[in-house]
Amino acid sequence: MPVEAPALLRELSETWRSFGRDESSGLLRACAMTLIVAAAESDDPQDLGSILSSLMRLHPSRTIVLRACPKRDEIDARTSVQCWMPFGRHQQICGEWIEISAGTARLAEVVPLLLGLTVPDLPVVLWLRHTALGFVDSLRPVLPLATRVIVDTSEALDAAPALAEVESLTHGPWRVADLAWGRITRWRKALAGMLAALPAPRSGRLQWAGEKMSMPACYLAAWLRAAFPGLALELSSCDPVLPPARVGRIRVVQLTGPGLEMRLERPAGGSSVTVFTNGLASGLVFPSLDESALLAEELGIAARDRIFESALAAARAV
Amino acid sequence: MAVPNLLDDPLRFDRSTPPAAVVIFGANGDLTRRKLMPALYRLAFERRLAQGFAVVGISRTPLSDADFRIRMRAGVEKYLEDSPFDAALWEDFERGLTYLAGDLEDAALYTALRARLDAVAAERRTAGNVLFYLSTQPSYYARVAEGLGAAGLHRPTAPGSWRRIIVEKPFGHDTASARELNTRLQGVFAERDIYRIDHYLGKETVQNILAFRFGNGIFEPLWNRRYVDHVQITTAESIGVEGRGAYYQEAGALRDMIQNHLLQVTATIAMEPPAVFDANAARDERAKLLRSIRIPTQDEVARHAVAGQYGPADVGGAHVAGFREEPGVNPGSRTETYAAVTLFVENWRWAGVPFYIRTGKRLPKRVTDIAIQFHSAPLSLFDDGEPGRWPNLLVLRIQPEEGISMRFSSKRPGAGMTLRPVSMDFNYGTSFGERSPSAYETLLLDALQGDPTLYTRQDMVEASWAVVQPILDVWANAPLAFPNYAAGSWGPAESDAMLARRGHAWRIP
């Protein structure tokens, strides 16, 4: 049986009506946007569900999860409602959830479904969980609907092709965000806080784990070079073993100049960062970040992110 | 396009909070337990406080640091809203809490405080920054400030450090005392370091009024005398004075609510858009609006203001005592527990538009809202028997169900053109799953970060007193036939009559 957007919306309405009959006073339907999540068949449904559920508490949405399944031929869809009880409240808040599975070859047929399922007049956010699945081309007709397209290049083994993928998405009215950029917010904040009161650096070194430069390292290098034009920044790997992106791959940031000797060092697998500034040592904690926290940071930003745009533009030269 | 400063990323970097010690005068009081300490704890929970943070509680009662911590923990556990209590976090937080007992009028207290602050700065690394919080009886405000001044505690001890003072309302009990208080505070602290707190301005929903008005294009063109018929601002409490009888008897509804909170809300509703959104531009506009409110002459007070006091009643099967029967209240008290005023803003935008403001205790429900009633359609096309009966109404709900609703007319289904009022509703909870910070969290953080935008300024305080002073003067000498409304009702009949004279009626919120 073909899957049709009106039928899915009727199904959701029916669910709300049945809730209304059963628990008329205890539910609040919440929605601030449509969040379309492009996921792979291999993505653990529980992991993804948990990320999106915790995200929904901060950013209530109609969430549409689209799974690309290379070996399937059919298109399936199901709807549900996810509710949670905020601490200290007596009313559950609920968001809508639609899950669509489609063979990779049939992704183009899903596009009309997505167009029919977006919530009218509210922002549409497209989260491309994997940029290398052929999603981008299939979903191009959806891009103009999106106010924001979010990608995550954190896991990319090499920054150069990942950067090209991000750049290929920038040619439209939507705004592009990369969760890899959010992974370096703490590095940037620490450096900005310290450098605000110190002389500008002239030279430095940035080191990472993994054979090739990761995107977070690439972004951090680009940000430093854009912030301090003329900065001679040496880039190198210090450990061939590639850790998972959530642990963090940047190991050392060292900056020097007249009156400035600064080194931030993060051990393999650690969340604490040792800071040496002009002979003084101190410590910082950079906890590992899951996708839910990174997405929440992105979705919390309403304005155009000019700092990211500047860093993205500068990343080409890294 | 200008190149942004890449080291400053306000979209992603939280404003940093400098290390500081908060000194609370009146630390054994209700406000500290119910509001201040839960707010500070919650800020610690959110990691919004600097690592170098400490609280020094000051009160007359002798207490050890350990006893003070036990009391504060009990308060936080009881009054923390919308958040779980984290015992491990509390253990870390309470290490920064110390207590100092003493008489606020004794110079020795301030000498001891100096020694304590020096010790705290060394142990807790507070960098010499101190935020003094006056949560004492108002009669002590000036004396505490002068005590701090005499001990030199108002002066920063290190380059780049600061000393600030937060003053709780009431700022005086009339125009003269407000001026005197300001003069004495400014005799010690510079105006930029005096933070007069009006917690209504810290409420998310009050701040949202500015977002609603100046962040949308469709409302501001209607926000004037041409389209607005009148404005009603209501703050109703269903409870009585709840053990605050002695204080309330000295204050009354006009001083307790209208002079400060509700005039600030009125200013937020009616002010002109500031040129930029910074501390002084927004406060300049609020102050300008307050100065534009027509000050009633003594002859006008009877027509423009109504005082009420609740009497006993049976409500929901229970007997509710009248105000004069409340503990701590003089049986012959002339204090008003209800006040309603009609104000006019004398500027081009609002000339002739009445702003009706009411507040009271023992009213039927707890609610705060602002209703903008628009003019009726100029011509009634549809003969529904009641032309103009349901004009458009925009309601900004501050509490308890924060949101915005718009009333308009719609055709009833079926034959004929019968209209019925319907409501289009926005509920804050529907769009934002996030917890809203409490007003005290917002305001304490602002003071620690040196942002006075949501604090009132001396000129605003004096302008507010100027509006209510003639009413206070008349009521002080007028024969008041109290009690004049029953507990559980919407206030005295004279209040309804005040609106009826202009063809208006109070809404039922």
Interface residues (C-beta under 8 A of the other chain):
Chain A: L28 R29 A30 C31 A32 M56 R57 L58 H59 P60 P86 F87 G88 R89 Q91 I93 G182 T185 R188 K189 L191 A192 G193 L195 A196 W223 A226 A227 E297 I301 A303 D305 R306 I307 S310 A311
Chain B: V3 P4 L6 L7 D8 D9 L11 R12 F13 S16 E81 D82 S83 P84 N427 G429 T430 S431 F432 G433 E434 R435
